[in-house]
Amino acid sequence: MSNSETVRALLTAIEQLRWDEAKSYLADDFTLDGAAPQPLNAEAWLGVHKAFAAAMPDFSFNASDIHEEQGGVRLRVQISGTQTRAMALPVPGIPVIAPTGKRVQLPSEPCACEFRGDKIASYTIEGVPGGGLPGILAQLGAALPA
């Protein structure tokens, strides 16, 4: 499997709630940067997506422009979903968000994945205004703790 195919497979596994498969694409010391105030390890990142999936059954990355570049993979994601159930994010200080019925549509965000062997070692989301976890919370009428 090529690196770009691995990234596609990871995002599809998350969207389809195949958590063990998703984790199998990540290095043991995987980190996600740029979506939350602090870097997240694999367990924390997948935990956030489990909360998104539970609250927004139509959650999607809407990934596009996935291509290999200098041994890594570049892509764009534009997260969307409708919050029809309570959202209990595993993030300290964020209370459970009651169902709002609101559709979340983040701006398109450039991302980069670095590999170690055939595993994704890091996933970096280049911050854009209104993006990431703060963007999702803002659209749902909530906020990150100070």
PyMOL commands that set and color helices and strands:
alter all, ss='L'
color gray80, all
select helices_A, chain A and resi 3-15+19-24+42-55+132-139
alter helices_A, ss='H'
color red, helices_A
select strands_A, chain A and resi 26-33+64-69+72-77+80-82+103-105+109-116+119-125
alter strands_A, ss='S'
color yellow, strands_A
deselect
rebuild
show_as cartoon
